[in-house]
């Protein structure tokens, strides 16, 4: 069984993670008449256009009314439906967080929330449309599952798994095309992380679009004599405590990488696990408490510190801190 495709081929296939979501809701719609899709006037962008045309009786166009959309989804869920709320993440959960909190999470409604256009690779749409806070917003909510799949294949699996899970689920995905490196046989399970590459000197735990750069960083570090483990962590909540603790025990240094603010996201979730189980040096690669801006995805990732080179640097810092005996970091 192959976990990943040939990683560093120049011809590696690319697809947007949102494409996997669109494929999954179509498959789910064909298999289960209770599956419904609600859209906030973004059917094409969220890849739900095909669903709306094939299953018009199970599609609800809520318009630019994300708060109403969340309420409608909760009502549908209590009538036995499995509604998928589809919008840009800055609008859902961004604009309807209160309705998600009370109508969906407090009520344990079986609603699935799909947030597209997350991270900096939303590109030219700029800061107002680049969701960099959505993991923090959703993982603090009781009863909410939070998923950040790494490529279009895993997004499809995550969406199908969300439909099978009883209760609220948030799935984040991206606009731009990114490498497709997992396979249909690669395992996916809510609450589980997956080691993609073994290593002994440090571990990179990444989610979403940062998993592939993490693998590239590990390869670059191997050329310098470092052995670096890479873990794909698509399940932010519930998080795989056992795998994270094993990484800390085996390698003694952790780097997290995410296309999200450094506060409240994957880095914070991993830090919570480490501090309560096995403290080791940790470096967080993410957006440093700032908004984004308009630009080409590659330019934005470089400017805001989310490239292979930044991950390599963070790993070296974590290994250095481990060698120094895991002392207190000096203020930057």
N, C-alpha and C positions, 0 to 999 in steps of 0.2 A: 504493500500500500504506500503510495507516494503522498507525503504530507504537503509538499510544495512542488511547484514546477521549477524548471531550470531558472534560477533566480536572476542571474546577471546577463542574460542574453539581450543583445540590442533589439531583438525582435519580440521581446516579451509583450504579450497582449495587454492592452489597456482598456479599461471601461470604468465608467462612473459607478460608485457604490449605489447610487440611486437607481441604476438600471437593475440591480439585483432585487431591489424592493419592488419595482414594477413587475418583474417576472414572478416574484413570489405571490403577490396579491392576485395575479391572474390564476396561478396554479391553485391557490387556496379557494378562490371564487368558484372554480370549476369543481373542486372536491367537496365544498361545504356551502349549502345555500344560505347559511346563517352569516357568512362573511359579508361585510359591507364596507364601503369606502366613503369617507367624507372628505371633501376637499375645500380649502379656503381659496378658491379661484386660482388654483395652481396645478391643474391636472397634468399639463404637459411637463412642467418643471419637476413635479414629484413622480412622474412616470406612471400616473394612474389613468391616463387618457384611454388606453386600451380597455381597462376594466370598465370605465364609464360607458363605453360604446357597446361592450359585450353584455354587461349586466346593468342596464340603465335603471331597472327597478330596485337595484341594490346600491345605487350610487346617489349620494346627496351632495349637491353643490351648495355649500353654506355661504359662499361669497366672502367678502372681507369682513368676517364676523367670527373671529376665532373663539371668542368667549361663548357665543351661542353654539358654535360647533362642538365644543367640549361638553356642554350641557346636553345637546342632542345625542351625542355619543353615549353619555352615561345612561340616558333614558332607553336608548336602543339596547344597551348591554343588559339592562334589567328586564328587557323583554326577550332575552335569550339570544340576541344577535352578538356577533363578534365584530365590532366596528374598528376600523383603522382610520384614525384622524391624520390627515396628510397635509403638511404645510411646510413653510420654511421654519427652521427652529427658532429664529428670532421672533416669530409670531406665535408659534406653538412648540414649546411651552413659554415663549417669551411674553406674549400678551395675555395669555389665558391661564397663567399659573394659579391664580386663585380658584378658578373653576376646576382645574386639574386637581388641586389640593383637596377641595371640599367635595365636589360632585363625583370625582373619580377615585382618588386615593382614600379619603376618609370613608367613602361608601364602598370601597373595595370593588368598584365596577370593573367589569372585564373589558377594558378599553385599551387599545394599542395606539400609541402616539408616535408618529413617524416624523422626525425633524430633519428636513433636507437643508442643504447649503450651510453646513457647519464648517467652521474653521476658516483659515485664511485663503484656502484655494477657491473660495467663492469668488475671489479675484476682483474684477472691476466693479462689482456691486458695492464694494466699500464697507466701511465700518458698520453702517446701519443694518447690513444684511449678513455680516459675518458672525455667526453664533459662536462665541468663545466662552460662554458661561453656562451652557445648557446642561452639562454633566453636573455641575455644582447645584443648579436649580432643581434637578430631578432626583439626584441620589439622596438628598436630604429628606425627601418625602417618604413617610411610612407607607409600606405595601407596594412601593414602586420598584420594578426591575429596570435596570439601565444597561443598555447594550451599545457597544461601539465597534461594529465589525470592520475587518481590515481590507476587504476587497469586495467586488460585486458578488462573487460566489458565496462568501461568508455572509454577506448581507441577505442574500436569499435564504440561507439556512437560518439566520437569526430571525427573520420575519416569520418563517414557518414555525420556528420554535416558540415565538411570541404568541402565535395563534393557539398553540397547544397549551400554553401556560394559562392557568386560571388567575386572573388579576391584572392590574395595570402594568403595562410595559412601555418604556420609552426606548426607541431605536434612533440613533443619530447616523446620518450618512452625508455624503458630500456631492458637490456639483461637478467638479472637474474629473477628467479621466485619470485613473491611477493604475499602477501595475496589478494584474490579476495573477497571483502566484500560489494561491491555494488550489486544491482540486476538489471535485465532488466527493472524494473519499476522505478528505481531511476532516477529522472529528470536530464537531461543535456541540456544546452543551451549555445551557445557562448555568452559571456558577463555576465554570471551569476555565482555566487558562491552559495554554498548550506550549510546550517547549519546542521551538522550531530548530534550535541550534544549541548544542551543548557547549559548555565552557567552564573554566575553573577560576579565572581571575576576577570576574565581575559578571553581573547580569543586567541586561537591558530588558525592562518590562514595558511594552508599548501597546497602544491600542489604535484602532482606526487607521488613518492614512500614514501614521508614523511607524507602522510595523515594518514595511518594506525598507524605508531608510535605516531602521534599526538593524536589519539584516545586512544591509550594505555597510553600515558602520562596523559591524562585527567582522566582516570580511576584510575591511581596510585595516582594522586593528590586528588581525591575524598576521598580516604582512610585517607588522612591527614586533611580532612575538607574543602578542596578548591572546589569551583564550577567553572569549566572551560569550556567555550564554544569551540567547534571545528568546523571550517569551511573548507570545501573542496573548493579550489579556482583553478579550472582547466583552467580558461580563464584568462591568464596573461594580454592579450591585445585583445580586450577591457576588462578592469577590472571592477568589480562590485562595483562601488563607494558607492552605497546605503547600501549594506551589510557591507562593511568595516566601514563606518561611524556609522552604527547602532551598530556594535561591540564596537567601541570606546566610543560611547555614553552610552551604556548599561553596559559595564564592566570596562572601564577606563584604560585598560592595554592590549597591543597586543604583541604576539609572532608570528613571521613568521618562517616557517620551509620548507626548500627546499634542494634538492640534487644538489646544484649549488653554484657558488661563492657568497659570501655575497654582492658583488657589482653588480648592474645592473639586478638582478633577481627579484623574487617575493618580497623579503624584500624591495628592492629599490622601486618597483612599489607601494607597500602598504604605504611606507614612504611618497611618493609623494602625495598620497591621504590624508594621515593624516595631513601633514603640511599645505595643502591648504584648509582643511575642518574642522578637529577636532584634534588638536595635543594631543597625550597622550603618555605615556612611551611605547617604543617599543624595543624589543630584537629580534635579527636576528640569527636564527640557520641555519648555512650553512657552506660552506668551507671557511676558513679564509685566503683568498688571497694567496693560495699556490696550487701547482700542487699535484696530487695524486701519487700513486705508485702501483706496483703490489702487490696483496695479495688477501686473501679471502674477499668477500664482508663484512661479519660481522666484521672482523678485521679492515678493512678500515673505516667502519662507526664508530667504536669505537675510532680509532686513530684520526679521523678528526672531531669528535664532533657531530655526527649525529645519536645519539641513543635516546631511550626513556628517559634515565637518563639526557641527555643534554637538552632535551626539558623541562623536569620537573624543572631543575635548572634555565633555562631561564624564565619560568613562575614565579617562586618565585622571581627572580630579578625584573621582571616587576611589580609584585604586591608590592614589597618593595618600588620601586621608586614611585609608585602611592601613597602609604601611606606617603611617605616623601614629597609629594607635587610636584612631577614631576620637580625636580631640574636638574641641569646640571650634567651629569655623570662624575665621576672622571676618569682621564686617566688611562688606564690599563698598 
